[in-house]
Amino acid sequence: MSAIEIILGSIVILSSIVVIVVVLMQQSREAGLSGAISGAAETFFGKNKGRTIEAKLEKFTKYFGTFFFVLVLAAWIVLLFVK
């Protein structure tokens, strides 16, 4: 095993753990039918949606998920050409 494989593997493992933790920190959206009926009641909170912790977690999940995907592809390409 080369040093590049060890470094890329550890970075991928650490980033996957971070993605798992961030996804588990988010609240579930199991509103069901009651959420469809009371959807109009959430208009007040819609104004501040970008400022809540949930919105920040959602944005972080999107960005870090994209980073993780690109990291895995880059690691695969690097390891493909190293061997």
C-alpha positions as a printed NumPy array, in Angstrom:
array([[  0.   ,   0.   ,   0.   ],
       [  1.432,   3.349,  -0.993],
       [  1.275,   6.567,   0.986],
       [ -1.209,   8.085,  -1.476],
       [ -3.634,   5.21 ,  -0.927],
       [ -3.417,   5.584,   2.84 ],
       [ -3.904,   9.372,   2.74 ],
       [ -6.816,   9.264,   0.279],
       [ -8.434,   6.396,   2.143],
       [ -8.267,   8.183,   5.468],
       [ -9.649,  11.402,   3.96 ],
       [-12.549,   9.506,   2.379],
       [-13.313,   7.714,   5.655],
       [-13.237,  10.952,   7.68 ],
       [-15.423,  12.797,   5.192],
       [-17.925,   9.926,   5.092],
       [-18.192,  10.018,   8.886],
       [-18.823,  13.778,   8.754],
       [-21.568,  13.306,   6.132],
       [-23.219,  10.61 ,   8.255],
       [-23.146,  12.784,  11.386],
       [-24.564,  15.827,   9.585],
       [-27.375,  13.795,   8.036],
       [-28.255,  12.258,  11.397],
       [-28.348,  15.709,  13.034],
       [-31.182,  16.834,  10.763],
       [-34.787,  16.516,  11.819],
       [-37.033,  14.126,   9.948],
       [-39.797,  15.42 ,   7.723],
       [-42.48 ,  12.902,   8.574],
       [-45.322,  15.399,   8.614],
       [-47.595,  13.281,   6.436],
       [-51.132,  14.51 ,   5.879],
       [-51.073,  16.824,   8.875],
       [-48.112,  18.652,   7.338],
       [-50.028,  19.16 ,   4.111],
       [-53.008,  20.603,   5.971],
       [-51.016,  22.897,   8.253],
       [-48.559,  23.969,   5.562],
       [-50.006,  27.475,   5.456],
       [-49.192,  27.936,   9.145],
       [-45.503,  27.793,   8.367],
       [-45.48 ,  30.938,   6.233],
       [-44.138,  32.98 ,   9.143],
       [-41.165,  30.665,   9.463],
       [-40.62 ,  30.713,   5.699],
       [-39.19 ,  34.216,   5.939],
       [-36.416,  33.122,   8.284],
       [-35.828,  29.738,   6.682],
       [-32.308,  30.595,   5.536],
       [-31.261,  31.582,   9.049],
       [-32.306,  28.522,  11.006],
       [-29.973,  25.773,  12.108],
       [-31.909,  23.265,   9.998],
       [-31.365,  25.349,   6.876],
       [-27.664,  25.627,   7.615],
       [-27.422,  21.872,   8.166],
       [-29.259,  21.293,   4.909],
       [-26.889,  23.569,   2.989],
       [-23.854,  21.987,   4.646],
       [-25.147,  18.536,   3.725],
       [-25.539,  19.537,   0.079],
       [-22.089,  21.084,  -0.138],
       [-20.295,  18.375,   1.798],
       [-22.132,  15.624,  -0.077],
       [-20.956,  17.147,  -3.345],
       [-17.431,  17.455,  -1.944],
       [-17.527,  13.796,  -0.86 ],
       [-18.688,  12.682,  -4.319],
       [-15.948,  14.673,  -6.071],
       [-13.363,  13.426,  -3.559],
       [-14.259,   9.787,  -4.18 ],
       [-14.116,  10.273,  -7.955],
       [-10.768,  12.052,  -7.702],
       [ -9.38 ,   9.336,  -5.437],
       [-10.563,   6.671,  -7.852],
       [ -8.931,   8.438, -10.813],
       [ -5.661,   9.03 ,  -8.929],
       [ -5.48 ,   5.434,  -7.767],
       [ -6.338,   4.201, -11.251],
       [ -3.328,   5.987, -12.743],
       [ -0.913,   5.328,  -9.844],
       [ -1.   ,   1.552, -10.255]])
